[in-house]
Amino acid sequence: MEDNLIISPYFIKREDQGDENFIFAYDDENRIYRSIKLKDVIILGVLNEKIQIRDKKYIENMRKNFDPFLGERLLIKAIFTPIGESMLKSFTNYKPKLIKKDENIYQFEMTLENAKFYFASFLKEVTIIEPQKLRDELRSSFLQAYKIYDDKKIKKT
């Protein structure tokens, strides 16, 4: 997060699944809405200015259906191993909304950022079927991690 960020805050929301508190605000300099974890805020100051309401409908929708990852909601299709299904029951931080389960294919609704964060923890216990962009990003992350653990690159003393 940037230093000296000037925002127009609209509300504070507790995200129960992630067990964290967020400020939902408009970043005046970058002209975007942001979701900022309160624990990431070091110093908070209040300017004596009136907050401009930009998109009242969007802000109210975010208040009702808050998602700290702020993004386009996607349909995610995945297949889990039996261990993965067990993990799905126990991994509750930022757990996606289950839309339906057909045979062994689970369908979730969530943002891409949330999906990358959530499903990376499953490693080999889940196969993402769709969307391709999520498959590609997880593959890239796993390959980077693999390179870190490649024994040929570690100098043994």
PyMOL commands that place a pseudoatom at each C-alpha (Angstrom):
pseudoatom trace, name=CA, resn=MET, resi=1, chain=A, elem=C, hetatm=0, pos=[0.000, 0.000, 0.000]
pseudoatom trace, name=CA, resn=GLU, resi=2, chain=A, elem=C, hetatm=0, pos=[1.206, 3.508, -0.769]
pseudoatom trace, name=CA, resn=ASP, resi=3, chain=A, elem=C, hetatm=0, pos=[2.375, 5.945, 1.865]
pseudoatom trace, name=CA, resn=ASN, resi=4, chain=A, elem=C, hetatm=0, pos=[0.208, 9.023, 2.435]
pseudoatom trace, name=CA, resn=LEU, resi=5, chain=A, elem=C, hetatm=0, pos=[-2.831, 7.694, 0.640]
pseudoatom trace, name=CA, resn=ILE, resi=6, chain=A, elem=C, hetatm=0, pos=[-5.716, 10.179, 0.593]
pseudoatom trace, name=CA, resn=ILE, resi=7, chain=A, elem=C, hetatm=0, pos=[-9.096, 8.475, 0.435]
pseudoatom trace, name=CA, resn=SER, resi=8, chain=A, elem=C, hetatm=0, pos=[-12.756, 9.302, 0.783]
pseudoatom trace, name=CA, resn=PRO, resi=9, chain=A, elem=C, hetatm=0, pos=[-14.060, 6.589, 3.147]
pseudoatom trace, name=CA, resn=TYR, resi=10, chain=A, elem=C, hetatm=0, pos=[-17.653, 5.401, 2.787]
pseudoatom trace, name=CA, resn=PHE, resi=11, chain=A, elem=C, hetatm=0, pos=[-17.933, 2.629, 5.364]
pseudoatom trace, name=CA, resn=ILE, resi=12, chain=A, elem=C, hetatm=0, pos=[-16.053, 0.170, 7.556]
pseudoatom trace, name=CA, resn=LYS, resi=13, chain=A, elem=C, hetatm=0, pos=[-17.014, -3.461, 7.120]
pseudoatom trace, name=CA, resn=ARG, resi=14, chain=A, elem=C, hetatm=0, pos=[-16.061, -6.634, 8.924]
pseudoatom trace, name=CA, resn=GLU, resi=15, chain=A, elem=C, hetatm=0, pos=[-15.357, -9.480, 6.524]
pseudoatom trace, name=CA, resn=ASP, resi=16, chain=A, elem=C, hetatm=0, pos=[-16.333, -12.455, 8.662]
pseudoatom trace, name=CA, resn=GLN, resi=17, chain=A, elem=C, hetatm=0, pos=[-14.897, -15.153, 6.408]
pseudoatom trace, name=CA, resn=GLY, resi=18, chain=A, elem=C, hetatm=0, pos=[-11.485, -13.515, 6.432]
pseudoatom trace, name=CA, resn=ASP, resi=19, chain=A, elem=C, hetatm=0, pos=[-11.936, -12.350, 10.011]
pseudoatom trace, name=CA, resn=GLU, resi=20, chain=A, elem=C, hetatm=0, pos=[-10.701, -8.848, 9.167]
pseudoatom trace, name=CA, resn=ASN, resi=21, chain=A, elem=C, hetatm=0, pos=[-11.981, -5.268, 9.076]
pseudoatom trace, name=CA, resn=PHE, resi=22, chain=A, elem=C, hetatm=0, pos=[-11.849, -3.124, 5.943]
pseudoatom trace, name=CA, resn=ILE, resi=23, chain=A, elem=C, hetatm=0, pos=[-12.387, 0.496, 4.989]
pseudoatom trace, name=CA, resn=PHE, resi=24, chain=A, elem=C, hetatm=0, pos=[-14.252, 0.818, 1.702]
pseudoatom trace, name=CA, resn=ALA, resi=25, chain=A, elem=C, hetatm=0, pos=[-13.152, 4.085, 0.135]
pseudoatom trace, name=CA, resn=TYR, resi=26, chain=A, elem=C, hetatm=0, pos=[-12.465, 6.056, -2.984]
pseudoatom trace, name=CA, resn=ASP, resi=27, chain=A, elem=C, hetatm=0, pos=[-8.795, 6.719, -3.758]
pseudoatom trace, name=CA, resn=ASP, resi=28, chain=A, elem=C, hetatm=0, pos=[-8.861, 10.315, -4.969]
pseudoatom trace, name=CA, resn=GLU, resi=29, chain=A, elem=C, hetatm=0, pos=[-5.396, 10.310, -6.548]
pseudoatom trace, name=CA, resn=ASN, resi=30, chain=A, elem=C, hetatm=0, pos=[-5.768, 7.065, -8.528]
pseudoatom trace, name=CA, resn=ARG, resi=31, chain=A, elem=C, hetatm=0, pos=[-9.526, 7.525, -9.113]
pseudoatom trace, name=CA, resn=ILE, resi=32, chain=A, elem=C, hetatm=0, pos=[-10.513, 4.006, -8.058]
pseudoatom trace, name=CA, resn=TYR, resi=33, chain=A, elem=C, hetatm=0, pos=[-12.482, 2.374, -5.254]
pseudoatom trace, name=CA, resn=ARG, resi=34, chain=A, elem=C, hetatm=0, pos=[-10.349, 0.526, -2.713]
pseudoatom trace, name=CA, resn=SER, resi=35, chain=A, elem=C, hetatm=0, pos=[-10.804, -1.974, 0.031]
pseudoatom trace, name=CA, resn=ILE, resi=36, chain=A, elem=C, hetatm=0, pos=[-8.117, -1.411, 2.677]
pseudoatom trace, name=CA, resn=LYS, resi=37, chain=A, elem=C, hetatm=0, pos=[-7.470, -3.717, 5.627]
pseudoatom trace, name=CA, resn=LEU, resi=38, chain=A, elem=C, hetatm=0, pos=[-7.582, -1.699, 8.829]
pseudoatom trace, name=CA, resn=LYS, resi=39, chain=A, elem=C, hetatm=0, pos=[-4.564, -3.604, 10.160]
pseudoatom trace, name=CA, resn=ASP, resi=40, chain=A, elem=C, hetatm=0, pos=[-2.549, -2.215, 7.209]
pseudoatom trace, name=CA, resn=VAL, resi=41, chain=A, elem=C, hetatm=0, pos=[-3.276, 1.369, 8.276]
pseudoatom trace, name=CA, resn=ILE, resi=42, chain=A, elem=C, hetatm=0, pos=[-0.457, 2.818, 10.366]
pseudoatom trace, name=CA, resn=ILE, resi=43, chain=A, elem=C, hetatm=0, pos=[-1.563, 6.426, 10.748]
pseudoatom trace, name=CA, resn=LEU, resi=44, chain=A, elem=C, hetatm=0, pos=[-5.030, 7.667, 10.094]
pseudoatom trace, name=CA, resn=GLY, resi=45, chain=A, elem=C, hetatm=0, pos=[-5.869, 11.340, 9.861]
pseudoatom trace, name=CA, resn=VAL, resi=46, chain=A, elem=C, hetatm=0, pos=[-9.130, 13.057, 9.116]
pseudoatom trace, name=CA, resn=LEU, resi=47, chain=A, elem=C, hetatm=0, pos=[-9.236, 16.007, 6.784]
pseudoatom trace, name=CA, resn=ASN, resi=48, chain=A, elem=C, hetatm=0, pos=[-11.868, 18.635, 7.408]
pseudoatom trace, name=CA, resn=GLU, resi=49, chain=A, elem=C, hetatm=0, pos=[-13.522, 18.168, 4.037]
pseudoatom trace, name=CA, resn=LYS, resi=50, chain=A, elem=C, hetatm=0, pos=[-16.906, 16.972, 2.890]
pseudoatom trace, name=CA, resn=ILE, resi=51, chain=A, elem=C, hetatm=0, pos=[-16.851, 13.590, 1.154]
pseudoatom trace, name=CA, resn=GLN, resi=52, chain=A, elem=C, hetatm=0, pos=[-18.135, 13.568, -2.396]
pseudoatom trace, name=CA, resn=ILE, resi=53, chain=A, elem=C, hetatm=0, pos=[-20.597, 10.769, -3.088]
pseudoatom trace, name=CA, resn=ARG, resi=54, chain=A, elem=C, hetatm=0, pos=[-19.642, 9.453, -6.505]
pseudoatom trace, name=CA, resn=ASP, resi=55, chain=A, elem=C, hetatm=0, pos=[-21.691, 6.362, -7.366]
pseudoatom trace, name=CA, resn=LYS, resi=56, chain=A, elem=C, hetatm=0, pos=[-24.323, 5.994, -4.672]
pseudoatom trace, name=CA, resn=LYS, resi=57, chain=A, elem=C, hetatm=0, pos=[-25.831, 2.820, -6.187]
pseudoatom trace, name=CA, resn=TYR, resi=58, chain=A, elem=C, hetatm=0, pos=[-22.418, 1.086, -6.385]
pseudoatom trace, name=CA, resn=ILE, resi=59, chain=A, elem=C, hetatm=0, pos=[-21.512, 2.116, -2.834]
pseudoatom trace, name=CA, resn=GLU, resi=60, chain=A, elem=C, hetatm=0, pos=[-24.817, 0.820, -1.434]
pseudoatom trace, name=CA, resn=ASN, resi=61, chain=A, elem=C, hetatm=0, pos=[-24.396, -2.448, -3.343]
pseudoatom trace, name=CA, resn=MET, resi=62, chain=A, elem=C, hetatm=0, pos=[-20.902, -2.827, -1.885]
pseudoatom trace, name=CA, resn=ARG, resi=63, chain=A, elem=C, hetatm=0, pos=[-22.261, -2.121, 1.595]
pseudoatom trace, name=CA, resn=LYS, resi=64, chain=A, elem=C, hetatm=0, pos=[-24.841, -4.918, 1.196]
pseudoatom trace, name=CA, resn=ASN, resi=65, chain=A, elem=C, hetatm=0, pos=[-22.640, -7.402, -0.694]
pseudoatom trace, name=CA, resn=PHE, resi=66, chain=A, elem=C, hetatm=0, pos=[-19.159, -6.493, 0.487]
pseudoatom trace, name=CA, resn=ASP, resi=67, chain=A, elem=C, hetatm=0, pos=[-16.252, -8.277, -1.163]
pseudoatom trace, name=CA, resn=PRO, resi=68, chain=A, elem=C, hetatm=0, pos=[-12.805, -7.050, -0.068]
pseudoatom trace, name=CA, resn=PHE, resi=69, chain=A, elem=C, hetatm=0, pos=[-11.306, -8.211, -3.380]
pseudoatom trace, name=CA, resn=LEU, resi=70, chain=A, elem=C, hetatm=0, pos=[-13.467, -5.725, -5.338]
pseudoatom trace, name=CA, resn=GLY, resi=71, chain=A, elem=C, hetatm=0, pos=[-13.549, -7.235, -8.749]
pseudoatom trace, name=CA, resn=GLU, resi=72, chain=A, elem=C, hetatm=0, pos=[-15.724, -8.727, -11.384]
pseudoatom trace, name=CA, resn=ARG, resi=73, chain=A, elem=C, hetatm=0, pos=[-17.424, -11.834, -10.074]
pseudoatom trace, name=CA, resn=LEU, resi=74, chain=A, elem=C, hetatm=0, pos=[-16.610, -14.912, -12.144]
pseudoatom trace, name=CA, resn=LEU, resi=75, chain=A, elem=C, hetatm=0, pos=[-17.966, -18.425, -12.353]
pseudoatom trace, name=CA, resn=ILE, resi=76, chain=A, elem=C, hetatm=0, pos=[-15.235, -20.827, -11.218]
pseudoatom trace, name=CA, resn=LYS, resi=77, chain=A, elem=C, hetatm=0, pos=[-15.518, -24.547, -11.989]
pseudoatom trace, name=CA, resn=ALA, resi=78, chain=A, elem=C, hetatm=0, pos=[-13.341, -26.975, -10.063]
pseudoatom trace, name=CA, resn=ILE, resi=79, chain=A, elem=C, hetatm=0, pos=[-12.863, -30.657, -9.302]
pseudoatom trace, name=CA, resn=PHE, resi=80, chain=A, elem=C, hetatm=0, pos=[-11.520, -31.710, -5.898]
pseudoatom trace, name=CA, resn=THR, resi=81, chain=A, elem=C, hetatm=0, pos=[-9.780, -34.851, -4.754]
pseudoatom trace, name=CA, resn=PRO, resi=82, chain=A, elem=C, hetatm=0, pos=[-11.321, -36.458, -1.641]
pseudoatom trace, name=CA, resn=ILE, resi=83, chain=A, elem=C, hetatm=0, pos=[-8.671, -34.661, 0.426]
pseudoatom trace, name=CA, resn=GLY, resi=84, chain=A, elem=C, hetatm=0, pos=[-9.539, -31.423, -1.377]
pseudoatom trace, name=CA, resn=GLU, resi=85, chain=A, elem=C, hetatm=0, pos=[-13.217, -31.874, -0.532]
pseudoatom trace, name=CA, resn=SER, resi=86, chain=A, elem=C, hetatm=0, pos=[-12.239, -32.240, 3.105]
pseudoatom trace, name=CA, resn=MET, resi=87, chain=A, elem=C, hetatm=0, pos=[-10.076, -29.114, 2.858]
pseudoatom trace, name=CA, resn=LEU, resi=88, chain=A, elem=C, hetatm=0, pos=[-12.990, -27.254, 1.276]
pseudoatom trace, name=CA, resn=LYS, resi=89, chain=A, elem=C, hetatm=0, pos=[-14.978, -27.820, 4.465]
pseudoatom trace, name=CA, resn=SER, resi=90, chain=A, elem=C, hetatm=0, pos=[-12.189, -26.558, 6.716]
pseudoatom trace, name=CA, resn=PHE, resi=91, chain=A, elem=C, hetatm=0, pos=[-10.728, -23.635, 4.723]
pseudoatom trace, name=CA, resn=THR, resi=92, chain=A, elem=C, hetatm=0, pos=[-13.122, -20.859, 5.697]
pseudoatom trace, name=CA, resn=ASN, resi=93, chain=A, elem=C, hetatm=0, pos=[-11.070, -17.680, 5.139]
pseudoatom trace, name=CA, resn=TYR, resi=94, chain=A, elem=C, hetatm=0, pos=[-12.512, -15.933, 2.090]
pseudoatom trace, name=CA, resn=LYS, resi=95, chain=A, elem=C, hetatm=0, pos=[-14.418, -19.072, 1.148]
pseudoatom trace, name=CA, resn=PRO, resi=96, chain=A, elem=C, hetatm=0, pos=[-16.285, -18.593, -2.133]
pseudoatom trace, name=CA, resn=LYS, resi=97, chain=A, elem=C, hetatm=0, pos=[-20.008, -18.855, -2.592]
pseudoatom trace, name=CA, resn=LEU, resi=98, chain=A, elem=C, hetatm=0, pos=[-20.934, -22.345, -3.815]
pseudoatom trace, name=CA, resn=ILE, resi=99, chain=A, elem=C, hetatm=0, pos=[-23.409, -21.985, -6.673]
pseudoatom trace, name=CA, resn=LYS, resi=100, chain=A, elem=C, hetatm=0, pos=[-23.958, -25.689, -7.374]
pseudoatom trace, name=CA, resn=LYS, resi=101, chain=A, elem=C, hetatm=0, pos=[-22.346, -29.099, -7.502]
pseudoatom trace, name=CA, resn=ASP, resi=102, chain=A, elem=C, hetatm=0, pos=[-22.939, -31.414, -10.474]
pseudoatom trace, name=CA, resn=GLU, resi=103, chain=A, elem=C, hetatm=0, pos=[-21.453, -34.861, -10.011]
pseudoatom trace, name=CA, resn=ASN, resi=104, chain=A, elem=C, hetatm=0, pos=[-17.865, -33.988, -9.066]
pseudoatom trace, name=CA, resn=ILE, resi=105, chain=A, elem=C, hetatm=0, pos=[-17.778, -30.449, -10.529]
pseudoatom trace, name=CA, resn=TYR, resi=106, chain=A, elem=C, hetatm=0, pos=[-18.170, -27.596, -8.073]
pseudoatom trace, name=CA, resn=GLN, resi=107, chain=A, elem=C, hetatm=0, pos=[-19.214, -24.156, -9.295]
pseudoatom trace, name=CA, resn=PHE, resi=108, chain=A, elem=C, hetatm=0, pos=[-18.351, -21.063, -7.292]
pseudoatom trace, name=CA, resn=GLU, resi=109, chain=A, elem=C, hetatm=0, pos=[-18.890, -17.351, -7.727]
pseudoatom trace, name=CA, resn=MET, resi=110, chain=A, elem=C, hetatm=0, pos=[-16.006, -15.092, -6.734]
pseudoatom trace, name=CA, resn=THR, resi=111, chain=A, elem=C, hetatm=0, pos=[-13.488, -12.572, -7.986]
pseudoatom trace, name=CA, resn=LEU, resi=112, chain=A, elem=C, hetatm=0, pos=[-10.295, -13.659, -9.712]
pseudoatom trace, name=CA, resn=GLU, resi=113, chain=A, elem=C, hetatm=0, pos=[-8.135, -12.240, -6.894]
pseudoatom trace, name=CA, resn=ASN, resi=114, chain=A, elem=C, hetatm=0, pos=[-10.145, -14.116, -4.263]
pseudoatom trace, name=CA, resn=ALA, resi=115, chain=A, elem=C, hetatm=0, pos=[-9.914, -17.333, -6.307]
pseudoatom trace, name=CA, resn=LYS, resi=116, chain=A, elem=C, hetatm=0, pos=[-6.115, -17.068, -6.657]
pseudoatom trace, name=CA, resn=PHE, resi=117, chain=A, elem=C, hetatm=0, pos=[-5.779, -16.490, -2.923]
pseudoatom trace, name=CA, resn=TYR, resi=118, chain=A, elem=C, hetatm=0, pos=[-8.204, -19.246, -1.909]
pseudoatom trace, name=CA, resn=PHE, resi=119, chain=A, elem=C, hetatm=0, pos=[-7.417, -22.090, -4.329]
pseudoatom trace, name=CA, resn=ALA, resi=120, chain=A, elem=C, hetatm=0, pos=[-3.610, -21.744, -4.190]
pseudoatom trace, name=CA, resn=SER, resi=121, chain=A, elem=C, hetatm=0, pos=[-3.783, -23.359, -0.736]
pseudoatom trace, name=CA, resn=PHE, resi=122, chain=A, elem=C, hetatm=0, pos=[-5.182, -26.575, -2.203]
pseudoatom trace, name=CA, resn=LEU, resi=123, chain=A, elem=C, hetatm=0, pos=[-2.133, -27.284, -4.418]
pseudoatom trace, name=CA, resn=LYS, resi=124, chain=A, elem=C, hetatm=0, pos=[-2.663, -30.734, -6.007]
pseudoatom trace, name=CA, resn=GLU, resi=125, chain=A, elem=C, hetatm=0, pos=[-6.008, -31.327, -4.298]
pseudoatom trace, name=CA, resn=VAL, resi=126, chain=A, elem=C, hetatm=0, pos=[-8.002, -29.200, -6.773]
pseudoatom trace, name=CA, resn=THR, resi=127, chain=A, elem=C, hetatm=0, pos=[-8.155, -28.867, -10.535]
pseudoatom trace, name=CA, resn=ILE, resi=128, chain=A, elem=C, hetatm=0, pos=[-9.566, -25.590, -11.789]
pseudoatom trace, name=CA, resn=ILE, resi=129, chain=A, elem=C, hetatm=0, pos=[-11.524, -26.223, -14.996]
pseudoatom trace, name=CA, resn=GLU, resi=130, chain=A, elem=C, hetatm=0, pos=[-12.645, -22.667, -15.736]
pseudoatom trace, name=CA, resn=PRO, resi=131, chain=A, elem=C, hetatm=0, pos=[-11.849, -19.848, -16.258]
pseudoatom trace, name=CA, resn=GLN, resi=132, chain=A, elem=C, hetatm=0, pos=[-8.646, -20.318, -18.241]
pseudoatom trace, name=CA, resn=LYS, resi=133, chain=A, elem=C, hetatm=0, pos=[-7.173, -17.101, -16.819]
pseudoatom trace, name=CA, resn=LEU, resi=134, chain=A, elem=C, hetatm=0, pos=[-7.311, -18.561, -13.295]
pseudoatom trace, name=CA, resn=ARG, resi=135, chain=A, elem=C, hetatm=0, pos=[-5.733, -21.824, -14.507]
pseudoatom trace, name=CA, resn=ASP, resi=136, chain=A, elem=C, hetatm=0, pos=[-2.932, -19.845, -16.163]
pseudoatom trace, name=CA, resn=GLU, resi=137, chain=A, elem=C, hetatm=0, pos=[-2.258, -17.651, -13.122]
pseudoatom trace, name=CA, resn=LEU, resi=138, chain=A, elem=C, hetatm=0, pos=[-2.207, -20.599, -10.702]
pseudoatom trace, name=CA, resn=ARG, resi=139, chain=A, elem=C, hetatm=0, pos=[0.070, -22.558, -13.056]
pseudoatom trace, name=CA, resn=SER, resi=140, chain=A, elem=C, hetatm=0, pos=[2.468, -19.611, -13.211]
pseudoatom trace, name=CA, resn=SER, resi=141, chain=A, elem=C, hetatm=0, pos=[2.526, -19.299, -9.409]
pseudoatom trace, name=CA, resn=PHE, resi=142, chain=A, elem=C, hetatm=0, pos=[3.107, -23.026, -8.950]
pseudoatom trace, name=CA, resn=LEU, resi=143, chain=A, elem=C, hetatm=0, pos=[5.944, -23.027, -11.504]
pseudoatom trace, name=CA, resn=GLN, resi=144, chain=A, elem=C, hetatm=0, pos=[7.607, -20.119, -9.718]
pseudoatom trace, name=CA, resn=ALA, resi=145, chain=A, elem=C, hetatm=0, pos=[7.314, -21.995, -6.414]
pseudoatom trace, name=CA, resn=TYR, resi=146, chain=A, elem=C, hetatm=0, pos=[8.677, -25.157, -8.058]
pseudoatom trace, name=CA, resn=LYS, resi=147, chain=A, elem=C, hetatm=0, pos=[11.747, -23.244, -9.233]
pseudoatom trace, name=CA, resn=ILE, resi=148, chain=A, elem=C, hetatm=0, pos=[12.386, -22.070, -5.682]
pseudoatom trace, name=CA, resn=TYR, resi=149, chain=A, elem=C, hetatm=0, pos=[12.396, -25.678, -4.471]
pseudoatom trace, name=CA, resn=ASP, resi=150, chain=A, elem=C, hetatm=0, pos=[14.394, -27.083, -7.406]
pseudoatom trace, name=CA, resn=ASP, resi=151, chain=A, elem=C, hetatm=0, pos=[17.230, -28.966, -5.691]
pseudoatom trace, name=CA, resn=LYS, resi=152, chain=A, elem=C, hetatm=0, pos=[19.612, -28.312, -8.611]
pseudoatom trace, name=CA, resn=LYS, resi=153, chain=A, elem=C, hetatm=0, pos=[19.595, -24.591, -7.789]
pseudoatom trace, name=CA, resn=ILE, resi=154, chain=A, elem=C, hetatm=0, pos=[20.280, -24.975, -4.090]
pseudoatom trace, name=CA, resn=LYS, resi=155, chain=A, elem=C, hetatm=0, pos=[23.940, -24.925, -3.135]
pseudoatom trace, name=CA, resn=LYS, resi=156, chain=A, elem=C, hetatm=0, pos=[24.616, -27.503, -0.481]
pseudoatom trace, name=CA, resn=THR, resi=157, chain=A, elem=C, hetatm=0, pos=[27.299, -26.706, 2.064]
for i in range(1, 157): cmd.bond("trace and resi %d" % i, "trace and resi %d" % (i + 1))
show_as sticks, trace
zoom trace
